[in-house]
Amino acid sequence: MLRVLSAFLDSITGYHEEGSIANRDQTNINRKIRAKEVRVIDPDGNQLGILPLHQALASANEFNLDLVEVSPNASPPVCKIMDYGRYKYEETKKKQEAKKKQATVQLKEIKVRPKTGENDLVTKIGHIKKFIAKKNKVKVTCVFRGREITLSAMGKELLIQIASETEDIAIVEQMPKFEGRAMFMILGPKP
């Protein structure tokens, strides 16, 4: 019986057993607002001042709208009288717009060997330029097999040659460095 009562009280107050507040991203509206006094803003954006919660709820009822807690961490919390359904819709639209504007940069990889032929190198540089034109980063890896590891100087020269041939559209974000039996550098688009 005590557990049931405790669980019921926790569900009302919004607390878990650990004491953390449940659903932090959820906006409090109307009766779910826990502050005794709130700063109220009417639907036109005018401040009504700091009011007790029951009076703020009465003001929201006069407008036939909801009292929405927009800034819960302020002292006292800021609440706005508005249509909660519309507010929620606009928030999801803002999140979608922000997600659309977020640039997704991919890291493409081109592999070469120390003894890569000149024609193959021209083809690979063409691929690098296409990737850079699409605003992607390119990881150019020079792979050494067996005794080719002694040709590390040739591999570094090859990577520097690639960087110099793409310097008009790309910048070297990471200079050539070893990682196991491979040497790599990262090229990125110029801002």
Order of alpha helices (4+ residues) and beta strands (2+ residues): alpha-beta-beta-alpha-beta-beta-alpha-beta-alpha-beta-alpha-beta-beta
